[in-house]
């Protein structure tokens, strides 16, 4: 399994930007797709974005498409989420997660398909 630690969250005004990072340890990071999920207070966890093991393929939730960019650096065992044009409704705890399958080509949006999770980082967007 992959061990994951998120960082980069904080308080930002609407329209601002943040870059989340996820540091990974474990031999399989480079072999698995990675995803970002978020959970707002009183809401269920939702998919945000995912990237294939190679970084060549990406998938986004409609709510963040065009504003967020997911990327990874396998040489640094790191995953990133660049968030621009932030809105108050983006306020949530953001989690990075590792796909349970190796070298999966079709990116998944369902949480149960991911078997390693970080502790989360809080993002708060003020209006």
N, C-alpha and C positions, 0 to 999 in steps of 0.2 A: 504494500500500500504506500501511498504518498502522504507525507505530513505537510500541512499547509498553514501558513501564517499570513494574514492580511494586514495591510497598513495603508495609510494615506487618507483615511476618512477625516471628516471635520465639519465645521460650520461654514457655509458659503451663502452669499446672496443669490437670489434668482438671476439667471443669466450668466453666472460665473462658471468656473471649471474646477475640476478636481481630477487627480490621477491616482487610482487605486493600484496597489501592487500586491502580489501574492508570492511569497517565497516558498519554494517547495524543496523537500528533501526526500530521498528515496530513489531507487534505481529506475522506477517505471515512469517518472514524469515525462520523459521524452517520448514515451510510447503510447500515451493516452491523450484523448481530447480533454479539454478543460472548459469549465463554465463559470459564469458569474450568476448568482441568484440574489434576490433581495427579499426582505420581509419588513413591511411597515407595521406599526402598532395596530393590533386588532385585525390584521389581515393575514392571509395565507402566504407562504413563501411563493415567489414567482420567478420564472426564468427571465434573465436579462440578455445574456449573450453566451456564445460558445465558439471555440476555435478547435480545429483539428490538431492532431498530434504534430503535424508538420508546420502548422501555421498558415497553410495555403487556403483553407476554407473557414468561413465564418458564418454565423447565424445570429440574428438579433430579434428581440421582441419588437413588435410594431411600435410600442410606446417609446422606444429609445433609438429606433432606426434613424440614421442621419445625425444623431447627436452624440452617441457613444461609439467608441472604437475599442475592440478587444484585440490584444496582441500577445505574443509570447516570445521569450528569448530562451531557447533550449540550452544554449551555452551557459546561461546564468541560472537555469532552473527557476525561471520567473514568468509570471503571468501578469498582465496589466489590463486596466480598464480606464481609458481616457474618457472623461465625461464632460461634455461641453453644453452650453445653453441649458444649464440645470434649472429645473422647475421645482416648486414646493412639493409636488407629488412624487418627486424622486427621493424624498426623505425616507430612509429605511436603514436597516442593518444589511450590509452587503457581504455576501459569502462567496469565496471561491471553492470550487469543487472539482474533483478528478473523476473522469469516466471510469466505470468498473471494467470496461472491456479494452483490450489492447488494440491499437491501430484501427479503431472503428472509423469508417468512412462517412457514415450518415450521422450528423450531429443530433443529439437528443436534447429535448427541452424538459423532460420529466425528472424531477429530483431523485426518485428511486434508482435511476440509471447511473447515478454517481455515488461512489462508495467511500470517498474521503472528503472531509469538509474542514474548512478553517473555523476559527472562533468568531469571525465576523468583525466588521469595522463600521462604525456609525457614520452615516452621511446625513447631514441636516441642511436643508435649503430653506432659507428665510425669504419671505415675500417682501 
